[in-house]
Amino acid sequence: MRTITKVCTAAVAVLALSVTASACGSDSGGGGQASGGKTTITFWDNNGGVRTPLYQELIKRFEQANPTIHVEYVGIPIASVQQKYDTAIAGGETPDVGGVTTSYLAGLTGQQALEPADDWLAKSPANGKLLDSMLASVKRTDPGGKLYMVPATSNLDVVWYQKDKLSAAGVQAPKTWDEFFAAADKLTKAPDQYGWTIRGGAGSIFQLLAEAYAYSGVTEFFDASGKSTVNDPRNVELVSKIAALYKKDTPEADVTNDFPKMVAQFTSGKVAMMHHNLGSYNDHVKAFGADKIDAFPMPVGASGKRTIVANPVDGFAVFKNSEHKDAAWKFVDFLVSKDSNSYWNQQTGQIPANKDAQADSWLDERPYLKNAVQVLGDPSTVVVSPPYYLPQFSSITKADTEPLFQKVLLGRMKPQEFLDTLARKLTEAQAEWKQSHS
């Protein structure tokens, strides 16, 4: 979903929009004048790959409506986007517009790299059209509550499943964790059919935390004293149960699973259920057909309440170094408009930020997505907000602790030690953040 060349020039992106780029030199920075006197702005897609054709189409529509503006597209693989942004900021070669998520937004605003969006939104046709919950999630990443990114989409963690496999085994879509573990076991059949797949490689920690808090029902990432709740005994219990599935109800290769490998195992037909989010819809439809797959939200834990960890909100930011901010904001305005936002989210299977887009008929045609919107809108749903405002949050939950989870799966580290380590790092980061903002 997210890979391509290692070295490129922005000229490649101009001449062939179908090519994505993981790292471009200074030519991919702040934009300039295109031939014919057009204003050129550069847009970095923070998850380049299968989304590239979607942005190609939207850019074509935008340029038709705005013939004096040309948009250079550069697709950045999701695994390297933070490093790419940091490098560009240090070198003063940032794009005009960039795709950004709340998971690393605090790191960008901490480097004072982005334009505030509050004044733009007040004058934009999008004012009053974007979901308040997504706007609030973005503002929570900034100590002053400013808006530095315009939300376009969000997600919900779900369990995708193959309908025919569950039907053949006489298994209903699990509603509780007890039902889930029983289903994973029943759906596993020798020699190479598995009930579940674990994401043990890149991206594993967020998915594991979503499972842990859904199981435990713990409602906050930090207690009143500022201590992380990650190592709550009920979270430890869940991690222990998930680790016990490894090689019993899951493939052995799961220990290194990143997103593409996990999806490949599921779409090969060897795995009956897979935890991801709404964004992998297209992969599953391509493999099985829309009528063969479905999804259910994270099971309900012992608390009896549905507890979900809020997914990052994805959207667009304008960078301070842009020499063409008016054109950049016009492009953002277009991307979050009703038609553009509906088109993009329909193709990806995610939740639109634009309220008018949410009313489009295609959402009713996808029960799993309509259910997700209902879950998020249900007053009884407990939403646990991760500390995306911590600049270290992303590095702690990726580089620092992903290798430790692999040790847990391999039996080289106890779940308690693993979560204690993660909790200590988060507690220290929280204390440092509070001290700097007191």
N, C-alpha and C positions, 0 to 999 in steps of 0.2 A: 504494500500500500504506500510505501514511502521510501523510495530509493532511486538514485540515478547517478549522474556523473559527479566526479569529485572536483574537477576543475572546469570552469566554463567562463564565458564572458556574457555580459548582458546583451551583446549583439545576438547571441544564439536565441535568447528569449524573445528578442524583437522579431527575428526572421522566422522562427518556428515556435509558435506558442505551444505546440505539443510536446516540447522538450522541457522537462523540469530540471532544476539545478539545485544541488545541495550546497554549493559554495561558489559564490561569484566574487570576483575581485572588486576594486573600487568602482569599476564601471557600473555596478549594480546599485549604486547609491542613490543620490538625491534627485534624479530626473533632470530634464533640461528641455531644449527645443528640438522637436522632430522636424523632418523635412516638410516644407510647405508652411512653416511658421506655427505648427501645432505645438501646444504645450505637452510635454511628456512627463508623466509621473510613473514611478516604479511601485509595483505591488508585490509583496512577498507573501505567498501562501504558506502558512506555518504547518501544513500537512500535505505537501505536494505528493502527487501519485494519482490514485484513481479520481481524486477531486479535480484534477487539472482540466478535463473536458468541461466540467461545470463552470469553472471560471473563464475558460475560453468563450463559452456561450454568453456569459454575463458581460464580459468585456466587449464582445461584439455588439451586444445590445446597447451598452453604455456609449460606445464610440459612435454608433449610429444616431443616438439621441444627442450626443455632444461632439459634433464633428471637429471641434477645435482642440480636443484633448485626446492624446494617445496614451494608452496604458501598457507598460512593459510588465509582463508576468514572469515571476521567478518562483518556482516551486521548491520549497525547502523540506527535506524529510523531517518528520516529527522528532526523530531521535536526536537530531543535531540542531534543532531550531534555536534552543536557548544559547548554545555556544555561538551560533552564527550571529544572533542579535548582539551578544556581548562583544564579539569581535568587531562588528560593524559600529557599535557605539564607541568603542575605544579608538577606532580609526576615523570616526566622524563620517562614515559612509553608510548611513542608514537609508532605508527606502523612504518613500513618501508615505505610503500606507502599508501596514503590516497586519497579518492575521495574528492574533494574540489570544491566549486564554488566561483565566484568572489564576491558574496554577503557577504561573511565573510572572504575572503582571507586576507584583510588588518589586521584583528584581529590576524591572525596566523603569518603573517610576522612581525607585531609589537612586537610579543613575541619572534621573532628570532627563530622560530621553524622549518623553512623550508630551504631546500637547493636551491640556485639559479639554474635555469634550462638553463640559456643562454649558458654556455659552453657545456653542454650536447647536446643541440639542434644543436649547430654548428658542432658537430661530428656525429650526429644521421642521419640515413636514412630518418627520418621525416623532416629534414631541407629542407625548400622550399615546403613542401607538406601540411603544415597547413595553414588554411585561415588567411590572414593578419589581417582581421577585428577582429577575435577572439583573435589572439595574442595581438593586440593593446588593446583590452578590458582588458586582463589580466594585461598588463604592466601599464595601467592607475591606477591600484589599488596601485601601489608602487610609492612613491615620486621620487625615482631615476630611474623609468622606467625599472626596472629589471623584468625578467620573473621568477616567483616563482611557477607557475603551468602550466602544459602542457594541452592546450585545447583539448577536445575530442568531445564536442557537444554544441549546443546552441539551442535556442527555439524561438518561436514567439507566442505572445498572439493572440488567435483566438477565434471566437465564433463557437462552435460546434452546430449543429442543426440536428433534425430528418427530413429527406427529406419528408416523407409522411405527417407529420403534417403541414409543410409549404405548401405543394402542395394542401392538402385538404382544407386549409383555403384561398387558392389563394394568398399566400404571397411569394414574391421573396426574396432571400437572401439580406438583407439590405446593401446598400452601404453608406448611410449617417446616421447620428444620428437621424434625423427626421424620416427616414424610420424605424430605429430600434425601437424607442419608439412606433410608430404606430403598428409595427409588434407584439411587446410584448403584447400590449393591445388586438389586434385582435386574437392572439393565445391563450388567456386565456378564458376558458369556464368552467362554473359552472358544478359540484361542486368541482372537483379536477384536472382540467387541467390548467396548467400555462404556460405563454409565456416565463418566465424568472426565473432564480434562482440567488440569491445573495450569495456570500461567506461572511458571517458575522463573522465567527470564525477565527481560526488560518489561517494565510496566506492571510487575506482579504486586507491588505493595499496595497501590490504591485499590486494586480489586480485592485483595485480602482484607484490607481495612473495611471495605464496604460489606463484606461477608461477616466480619467480626462484630461490627456495630449493629448490623441487622439481627444477628444472633443474640447478642448480649442485651440490646435495648438501652445501652448507655447513651445518654443524650448530648453529652458535651465532650469535646476533645481535651479540655482541661477542667480540673475541679476548681473550687473557689480559691484555693491556695496557689493556683498556677501550675499544679502538677499534672502531667499528661495522664489521661485515663487509658491510654493504649494497652497498658499491661494489666487492666482490670482482670480479675480471675475468670470472668465469663468470656472475655476475649481470648484469654489463654486457652480456655476449653475449646473454643471454636478452632483456633489454629491447630491444636492437637488433633482434633477430629478430621480436619482437612488433610493434614500431613499423613494421617493413618490411611487415607484413601489412596495415597501414592503407590503405584505399582500393584495395588489390589483392584481398584476400580478405575484406574487411569493408566494410560500408556507410560512406560518408563521414560520416554523422551520428554515428558512434561517438565523435567527439571530445568531445561534450557528454553522452554517455550516463550517466545515473544508473541506479539499479536499475529503476524503472518503464519507462524508455525502452529499456533493454537487453532486458528481458523482452518488451516490446511488439514489438521487432524479431524476437525468437526465435519468439514465439507467432503472429506474422503468417505464418510459414511461409517467410520469405525467408532465414533463417539456420539452418544445419544444426547447429551446435554453439555452446554458450554456457557460459562459466565462471561459476559462482556457488557456492552451497552447497545443502545439503539443504532449506533453508527455502523454496525457490521451487517445491517439488513441486506444491502446489495450483494455482499459476498454469499450469503445464504440463499438468496433468491436465485442467483446465478447458478449455484450448485444444485439446488433441489426444486426450484419453482416456488412461487409465493404460497401455493396451497399446501405445501409439504412441511412448512416450518411455522413455528409460533414461539412466543416468549411469555414468561411470567415474571413478575417483580421478585426481588429478593424475598425469600420466605420470612414469615413472621416468627419472632423469637418467643421466649418464655414470658416476656412482658405482656404479650397479647396485642401489642401495638406495632404497626408497621414502621420500622425505623430505617431510614435511608441516609446514606452519606451523599451530600450534595456533590454532583459532578461539576467539574469546571465549566464556567460559561465561556463560550468562544465568540469572538467578535473581531472588530477592526479598530486599529489605533492609527493616528496620524503622528508622525515623528517630528520633533522640534526642528531638526535640520532641514526639513522640507523647504524648498525654495518656491513651492507652488501649493501653498496650503489651501487656497480657495478651490483649486481643482481637486486636491486630495479629499477635502471634505465633501465636495460634490459627488465624488466616486463612492465614499462611504454612505452618503445619503441614498444613492442608487442601490447599493448592496443590501441595505436594511429596509428598502421600500417593500410594500406588500407583495408585488409581483415577483421581485427578485428573491426575497426571503422565502416566499412560498415555493418557488422553483427549486432553490438550493436544498431546502429541507425535505421536499418531496423526493428528490433524487437520493439524498443520503439517509432518509428515514429517521430524521431527528426532529426535535421540538422547535418550531419557529419562535423567534423573539417578538415578531410583529403580531399584534393581537388580531389584526384583520386576516393575516395569513393563517392563523390558527382556525379560522372559521371556514376555510376552504374544504371542499367536499372530499378531497383525497385522504384527509385524516380519518374520516368515517369509514373509508374502505380498508383501513388497516387496524384491525381490532387491537393488536399489541400496542400500537402507538396511541390510540384513543384511551386505552387502559392506562398507559403511562401518564398521559395528561391528567386523567382523573386521579391517579395516585398522588401526583404532585399537588393537585388542587384540593385534595381531601383534607379537611381541617384536622382529622384524627391522625394523619401521617406525621410522624416525628422526623424532622430534618436535622441531621447533624452536620454542622458547617465546619469543614476542615480549615485549618489556619493558613489559608493561601496568602494571608498578609505577611507571613514570615518569609523573608528573603531566602532563608535556608531550607524552606519546606520541601521544595522540589529535589534538591541535592540529598537531603536526609532520606527521603522516601524512595530515591532511585539509587544513586551511586553508593551511598553509605550502607543501605540495608538490603538491597536486592540480593547481593551475594550471601547475606546471612540467612535469608529465607531458603536459598538453595541448600545451605548446610542443614537446615531443619528437615527438608525433604529427604536428604541423604542420611539422616540420623546422626549428624555430626554436631548438632547443637539442639538444645532443648527449647521448645516453644517459649517457656518462661524466660530463659536467658535472651532469646531473640527479641521478645517484646519489651523486656526490661531495658535492653540497649536502645531500642527505638524510642521508648518513653523518656529515657534520660536525655537523648539528643533533642527531642522536642521540648522537654521541660527547660533545658538550657537555652534553647533558641527563644522560647517564650519569655523567659526572664530577661534575656538580653534585649528583646524587643520592648518589653515594658519599661525597662530602665532608660532606653533611648527615647521613649515617647512619654515619659512622666513629666 
